[in-house]
Amino acid sequence: MDKFYEIVTGDSKAFYKLCMVLPNIIKQVVSAADKLETPKDTVLEELKAISEKQDISIELAVYLLGFESYNGFNK
């Protein structure tokens, strides 16, 4: 992961820097969580619809859903 961040950012310590700021950001988000409005999660409903439409298991639908927009995987 550290090498990926280095390639993407050009900073050899980019992943380390991210890891160092995440605890504070997580703490801020958790403390503000009661003020946040969470939208209705429809992922399971969407996966069930995909699995029924394509006559496949939900597990396979999860796997295939991740590739749907990638080159070469479109229908």
Backbone bond lengths (Angstrom), bond angles and torsions (degrees), N, CA, C in turn:
res aa  C-N    CA-C-N  psi(-1)  N-CA   C-N-CA  omega(-1)  CA-C   N-CA-C  phi
1 M - - - 1.436 - - 1.539 109.95 -
2 D 1.321 115.93 -39.86 1.463 118.75 -178.48 1.529 111.97 -62.85
3 K 1.315 116.41 -37.29 1.474 120.13 179.05 1.523 110.98 -69.28
4 F 1.331 117.00 -37.52 1.468 120.86 176.87 1.523 109.94 -59.72
5 Y 1.315 117.18 -50.00 1.464 120.67 179.72 1.527 111.19 -61.90
6 E 1.324 116.75 -36.64 1.462 120.30 177.75 1.529 110.89 -63.40
7 I 1.325 116.55 -44.44 1.468 120.54 179.72 1.526 110.36 -64.09
8 V 1.328 116.36 -44.53 1.467 120.85 -176.57 1.525 111.97 -68.65
9 T 1.336 117.24 -41.08 1.474 120.45 -173.52 1.523 114.06 -100.00
10 G 1.324 116.22 -21.59 1.457 119.41 -174.20 1.519 112.74 81.17
11 D 1.320 117.21 4.55 1.462 123.00 -178.54 1.527 108.30 -111.91
12 S 1.318 117.62 117.09 1.468 120.93 -176.68 1.526 112.63 -66.86
13 K 1.311 117.63 -16.48 1.463 121.13 -179.94 1.536 112.33 -109.26
14 A 1.326 117.75 15.17 1.468 121.72 -175.68 1.526 112.10 -60.14
15 F 1.316 118.31 -44.41 1.461 120.80 -178.90 1.522 110.06 -66.27
16 Y 1.312 117.43 -41.64 1.465 121.73 177.18 1.531 110.14 -59.59
17 K 1.328 116.16 -44.93 1.469 120.29 -179.89 1.525 110.96 -61.80
18 L 1.328 116.76 -41.77 1.456 121.14 177.59 1.523 110.34 -60.69
19 C 1.325 116.19 -47.64 1.468 120.86 -179.63 1.529 111.94 -61.28
20 M 1.307 117.71 -31.20 1.462 121.23 -179.17 1.532 112.72 -76.24
21 V 1.332 118.17 -29.13 1.468 119.51 179.77 1.526 112.47 -90.91
22 L 1.326 118.13 -21.24 1.465 120.39 -177.35 1.528 114.54 -58.78
23 P 1.328 120.65 -43.06 1.474 118.69 179.78 1.534 112.79 -56.30
24 N 1.315 117.99 -41.81 1.456 120.78 179.11 1.524 111.69 -67.16
25 I 1.317 116.58 -41.59 1.465 120.75 178.77 1.530 110.13 -64.25
26 I 1.330 116.85 -43.49 1.462 121.01 178.83 1.526 109.93 -61.29
27 K 1.324 116.53 -43.65 1.460 120.67 178.56 1.531 110.97 -59.52
28 Q 1.332 117.47 -42.97 1.465 121.67 178.95 1.532 111.19 -63.67
29 V 1.309 116.51 -43.45 1.464 120.68 -179.04 1.528 110.19 -65.43
30 V 1.323 116.83 -44.74 1.464 120.53 -179.59 1.525 110.56 -62.75
31 S 1.325 117.58 -41.14 1.463 119.54 -179.47 1.522 112.21 -69.41
32 A 1.325 117.68 -24.18 1.464 121.53 178.74 1.529 111.97 -95.78
33 A 1.318 117.51 0.54 1.465 121.70 -172.92 1.520 112.89 -58.91
34 D 1.323 117.79 -34.03 1.459 118.71 -178.71 1.526 112.05 -69.96
35 K 1.318 117.21 -16.52 1.462 122.18 179.10 1.530 112.11 -93.74
36 L 1.329 116.47 -12.41 1.462 120.70 -176.77 1.516 111.24 -84.88
37 E 1.313 115.77 141.04 1.453 120.77 175.23 1.524 107.74 -100.13
38 T 1.313 116.05 122.36 1.457 121.20 -177.11 1.524 109.32 -96.79
39 P 1.332 116.64 126.04 1.471 118.54 178.15 1.523 110.60 -69.42
40 K 1.318 116.15 158.70 1.458 121.05 177.99 1.526 108.92 -64.42
41 D 1.312 115.75 128.84 1.460 121.58 179.84 1.522 109.14 -82.76
42 T 1.321 116.46 119.83 1.464 121.06 -177.66 1.525 112.57 -112.32
43 V 1.321 116.83 10.93 1.466 120.45 -174.94 1.524 111.48 -58.98
44 L 1.319 117.30 -48.23 1.466 119.56 -178.07 1.523 110.90 -62.68
45 E 1.332 116.76 -40.95 1.465 120.09 177.93 1.530 110.79 -62.25
46 E 1.333 116.81 -42.07 1.463 120.87 179.42 1.525 111.00 -65.18
47 L 1.327 116.97 -41.10 1.465 120.30 179.01 1.519 111.39 -65.16
48 K 1.329 117.06 -39.97 1.462 119.91 177.45 1.523 110.43 -62.18
49 A 1.332 116.32 -42.12 1.470 120.12 179.65 1.527 111.13 -63.34
50 I 1.331 116.95 -42.02 1.473 121.04 178.37 1.520 110.22 -63.65
51 S 1.340 116.06 -45.84 1.466 119.48 -177.13 1.531 110.90 -64.40
52 E 1.333 116.84 -38.60 1.465 119.36 178.65 1.525 111.30 -70.49
53 K 1.326 117.04 -42.49 1.467 121.11 -178.72 1.525 111.36 -62.53
54 Q 1.344 116.26 -41.36 1.458 120.22 -177.10 1.527 112.61 -96.01
55 D 1.341 116.68 1.12 1.457 122.77 -179.18 1.532 111.35 54.34
56 I 1.341 115.03 53.21 1.462 122.11 178.76 1.531 108.49 -132.80
57 S 1.320 116.23 167.46 1.463 120.24 178.43 1.531 110.22 -73.09
58 I 1.322 115.80 159.89 1.466 120.25 177.17 1.530 109.74 -62.53
59 E 1.331 116.66 -36.92 1.469 120.07 179.47 1.523 111.19 -60.68
60 L 1.315 116.18 -42.38 1.464 120.01 178.22 1.529 110.24 -68.90
61 A 1.323 117.01 -35.57 1.463 120.81 177.50 1.527 110.43 -62.40
62 V 1.340 117.37 -40.74 1.474 121.73 177.16 1.525 109.67 -60.18
63 Y 1.311 115.80 -46.36 1.464 121.17 -179.85 1.528 110.98 -61.16
64 L 1.313 117.14 -48.58 1.462 121.28 -176.04 1.523 112.70 -71.98
65 L 1.322 117.83 -31.37 1.455 121.85 -178.01 1.528 111.23 -59.55
66 G 1.307 116.97 -35.49 1.455 121.20 -178.86 1.518 113.61 -66.23
67 F 1.320 117.44 -22.93 1.459 121.04 -176.19 1.519 113.68 -102.61
68 E 1.322 117.04 -3.66 1.458 122.00 -171.15 1.531 114.10 -52.62
69 S 1.323 117.78 -38.07 1.468 119.91 -175.63 1.535 113.10 -98.81
70 Y 1.330 118.32 2.35 1.457 120.78 -179.53 1.532 111.05 -80.46
71 N 1.321 116.34 148.66 1.465 121.19 177.59 1.519 110.39 -56.52
72 G 1.312 115.52 135.08 1.455 121.18 177.19 1.504 114.23 88.37
73 F 1.342 118.83 -14.71 1.453 121.44 -178.20 1.526 112.80 -102.69
74 N 1.335 116.57 -4.30 1.459 117.94 -179.09 1.520 110.39 -73.35
75 K 1.311 115.52 160.26 1.470 119.88 -175.51 1.498 111.97 -77.85
